[in-house]
Amino acid sequence: MYSYHFREWLSFFYFYCIFGWCFESAYVSIKEQRLTNRGFLRGPWLPLYGSGAILVLWLTLPFRRTPVLVYVVGALGATALEYVTGVTMVRWFRVRYWDYSGQKFQYQGHICLSSSAAWGFLSLLMVYAVHRPVERLIFWMHEEVVAVMTFGITVCMVYDFSNAFRKAMDLRELLIQAEQLYVELEQRAAEKKRLLEAAATFAKAAVEEHMEEQKEELLQKAEAEIRQLQERQERIKEHMFQKAELLLARNPGYRFVGNVPDLKELRDRLRRNKRQ
């Protein structure tokens, strides 16, 4: 049960990717009371589950005779993977797919104590209950059948991941533009506020009439710039919705990172579209 070849590890990885997708999609579908295809990818697989399962197996199988060590090592390994994945997704794509900020004993919203404890129990379940029949199933299947299946899934998953990665990077660029625009709008609003304060000062000082005309000209220019920025912001929001619609539907906890508008407007719009 401990010494596996690369093809067998790859078979286990794909099995747990698909199993994780089935489990996660069923759970979220029941919770949301509608069918939900979970995940970053379009296909029926969640690489995080496959990676977590392989990591936990690789770390814990040497200690399978000691359940306490299986629990501790599995919890630490899965927590480390969860943290690295969360940080990587934020750094690369500027989004959070989960957020434990509201939990007690959490760190940066990526990991928390309750989640780590659950990973430990899931490690026990996997090593002592789940993996044995999975192992027997893979060994029971003919080697050629396993080879063809793993090759086909590999091709499909690579194609799926490349498309999802490209779309996520496109969305990242839109998020950067939205954040820059948000900062620029704040600057313009601050400038307009300073103009209004200056205008009030000029009025109190009873300056000449042409100063009043200059004030109006400056205010109109500031308002025109703000309107242009707001129109640009709406266009970016439209593109953001188009790029993020699939991710919003699959990941209810999904949120952007940075100074961008909250997702509530996009979520409400997505719900309205689904009702129509």
C-alpha positions in Angstrom: 0.0 0.0 0.0 3.0 2.3 0.3 5.3 1.9 -2.7 3.5 3.3 -5.8 4.7 4.0 -9.4 4.3 7.4 -11.0 1.3 6.1 -13.1 -0.4 5.0 -9.9 0.1 8.3 -8.2 -1.2 10.0 -11.2 -4.3 7.8 -11.2 -4.9 8.5 -7.5 -4.5 12.2 -8.2 -7.2 12.2 -11.0 -9.5 10.0 -8.9 -9.4 12.5 -6.0 -9.7 15.5 -8.3 -13.0 14.1 -9.7 -14.2 12.8 -6.3 -13.5 16.2 -4.8 -15.5 17.9 -7.5 -18.4 15.6 -6.9 -18.3 16.1 -3.2 -17.9 19.9 -3.4 -20.5 20.4 -6.1 -23.0 18.3 -4.3 -22.4 20.2 -1.0 -22.6 23.7 -2.6 -25.6 22.7 -4.7 -27.5 21.6 -1.6 -26.4 24.7 0.3 -27.3 27.1 -2.6 -30.4 25.1 -3.5 -29.4 25.0 -7.2 -27.0 23.0 -9.3 -23.5 24.4 -9.0 -20.5 23.4 -11.0 -17.7 24.2 -8.5 -14.1 25.1 -9.2 -11.7 27.2 -11.1 -11.9 24.9 -14.1 -14.8 24.0 -16.3 -14.4 20.2 -16.2 -15.5 17.8 -13.4 -12.3 18.1 -11.4 -10.8 20.1 -8.6 -7.0 19.9 -8.6 -6.8 21.3 -5.0 -8.5 18.1 -3.8 -6.3 15.9 -5.8 -3.1 17.7 -4.7 -4.3 17.7 -1.1 -5.0 13.9 -1.2 -1.7 13.1 -2.8 0.2 15.3 -0.4 -1.6 13.8 2.6 -1.0 10.3 1.4 2.6 10.9 0.7 3.2 12.4 4.1 1.1 10.1 6.2 1.4 6.6 4.7 4.8 6.1 6.4 3.1 6.7 9.7 -0.1 4.7 9.0 0.5 2.5 12.0 0.2 5.5 14.3 -3.1 7.3 14.0 -2.0 10.3 16.1 0.9 11.0 13.7 -1.4 10.5 10.7 -3.7 13.2 12.2 -1.0 15.7 13.0 1.1 15.2 9.8 -2.1 15.3 7.6 -3.4 18.4 9.3 -0.1 20.2 9.0 0.5 19.2 5.4 -3.0 20.1 4.2 -2.9 23.4 6.0 0.4 24.3 4.4 -1.1 23.4 1.0 -4.2 25.5 1.7 -2.1 28.5 2.7 0.3 28.3 -0.2 -2.6 27.9 -2.7 -4.5 30.8 -1.2 -1.5 33.1 -1.2 -0.7 32.1 -4.8 -4.2 32.8 -6.0 -4.2 36.2 -4.4 -0.8 37.1 -5.8 -1.4 35.8 -9.3 -5.1 36.5 -9.8 -5.9 39.1 -7.1 -8.9 37.1 -5.9 -9.8 35.0 -2.8 -11.6 31.8 -3.4 -12.2 31.3 0.3 -11.8 33.6 3.3 -11.5 32.6 7.0 -11.2 36.2 8.2 -14.4 35.8 10.2 -13.2 32.7 12.0 -11.4 32.5 15.3 -7.7 31.6 15.3 -7.2 32.4 11.6 -4.2 33.7 9.7 -4.5 36.2 6.8 -7.9 34.6 6.0 -6.2 31.7 4.2 -6.1 29.2 7.0 -7.8 28.7 10.4 -7.7 26.3 13.3 -11.1 24.7 12.7 -10.2 24.0 9.1 -6.8 22.5 10.1 -8.5 20.3 12.6 -11.0 19.1 9.9 -8.0 18.3 7.6 -6.6 16.1 10.3 -9.8 14.1 10.6 -10.1 13.9 6.8 -6.5 12.5 6.8 -7.6 9.7 9.1 -10.6 9.0 7.0 -8.6 8.9 3.8 -5.8 6.7 5.1 -7.9 4.2 7.0 -11.2 4.1 5.1 -11.2 5.8 1.7 -7.8 5.0 0.1 -7.8 1.2 0.5 -10.8 0.6 -1.8 -9.5 3.3 -4.2 -6.2 1.5 -4.3 -7.9 -1.8 -5.0 -9.9 -0.3 -7.8 -6.9 1.2 -9.5 -4.9 -2.1 -9.2 -8.0 -4.1 -10.4 -8.2 -2.1 -13.6 -6.1 -3.2 -16.6 -2.9 -1.3 -17.0 -3.7 -0.3 -20.6 -7.1 1.0 -19.5 -5.5 3.1 -16.8 -2.9 4.4 -19.1 -5.5 5.5 -21.7 -7.7 7.1 -19.1 -4.9 9.0 -17.4 -3.6 10.2 -20.8 -7.1 11.4 -21.9 -7.7 13.2 -18.6 -4.3 14.8 -18.7 -5.0 16.3 -22.1 -8.4 17.5 -21.1 -7.2 19.0 -17.8 -4.2 20.8 -19.4 -6.5 22.3 -22.0 -9.0 23.3 -19.4 -6.4 24.8 -17.1 -4.8 26.8 -19.9 -8.1 28.4 -20.8 -9.0 29.1 -17.2 -5.6 30.6 -16.5 -5.8 32.9 -19.5 -9.3 34.1 -18.5 -8.1 34.6 -14.9 -5.2 36.7 -16.1 -7.5 38.8 -18.3 -9.7 39.4 -15.2 -6.6 40.3 -13.2 -5.8 43.0 -15.7 -9.3 44.4 -15.4 -9.0 44.4 -11.6 -5.7 46.4 -11.9 -7.4 48.9 -14.2 -10.4 49.1 -11.8 -8.1 49.7 -8.8 -6.2 52.4 -10.6 -9.4 54.1 -11.7 -10.7 53.9 -8.2 -7.7 55.8 -6.9 -7.9 58.3 -9.8 -11.6 59.0 -9.0 -10.7 59.6 -5.3 -8.1 62.1 -6.4 -10.5 63.9 -8.7 -13.1 64.0 -6.0 -10.5 65.5 -3.6 -9.5 68.1 -6.2 -13.2 69.0 -6.6 -13.6 69.4 -2.9 -10.6 71.7 -2.7 -12.0 73.8 -5.6 -15.3 74.1 -3.7 -13.5 75.2 -0.5 -11.4 77.7 -2.5 -14.6 79.0 -4.2 -16.2 79.6 -0.8 -13.1 81.5 0.4 -13.2 83.6 -2.8 -16.9 84.4 -2.2 -16.3 85.5 1.3 -13.5 87.7 0.2 -15.8 89.3 -2.4 -13.4 88.9 -5.3 -14.0 90.2 -8.7 -16.6 88.8 -11.1 -14.1 87.2 -13.4 -12.9 85.0 -10.5 -16.4 83.6 -10.2 -16.4 82.7 -13.9 -13.0 81.1 -13.4 -14.4 79.1 -10.5 -17.3 77.8 -12.6 -14.9 76.9 -15.4 -12.7 74.9 -13.0 -15.7 73.1 -11.4 -17.1 72.2 -14.8 -13.8 70.8 -15.9 -13.5 68.8 -12.7 -17.0 67.4 -13.1 -16.4 66.5 -16.8 -13.3 64.6 -15.8 -15.2 62.7 -13.0 -18.0 61.9 -15.5 -15.5 60.5 -18.0 -13.8 58.4 -15.2 -17.2 57.1 -14.0 -18.2 56.1 -17.6 -14.8 54.3 -17.9 -15.5 52.6 -14.6 -18.9 51.3 -15.8 -17.2 49.9 -18.9 -14.7 48.1 -16.7 -17.4 46.8 -14.5 -19.2 45.4 -17.5 -16.0 43.6 -18.6 -15.4 42.4 -15.0 -18.9 40.9 -14.9 -18.4 39.1 -18.2 -15.0 37.6 -17.1 -16.1 36.9 -13.5 -19.6 35.5 -14.1 -18.5 31.8 -14.2 -16.3 32.2 -11.2 -19.0 34.0 -9.2 -21.5 31.3 -10.1 -19.1 28.5 -9.0 -17.6 30.1 -6.0 -20.0 31.9 -3.6 -17.1 33.0 -1.4 -15.2 34.5 -4.2 -14.1 38.1 -3.8 -11.7 40.6 -5.3 -8.6 41.8 -3.5 -7.6 45.5 -3.6 -9.4 48.9 -3.9 -12.2 47.8 -6.3 -16.0 48.0 -6.0 -17.6 45.3 -3.8 -19.0 42.2 -5.5 -22.5 42.8 -4.3 -23.6 44.6 -7.4 -22.1 41.8 -9.6 -23.6 39.1 -7.5 -27.1 40.7 -7.6 -26.8 41.0 -11.4 -25.8 37.4 -11.7 -28.9 36.3 -9.6 -31.2 38.4 -11.8 -29.8 36.8 -14.9 -30.4 33.4 -13.5 -34.0 34.2 -12.7 -34.7 35.3 -16.3 
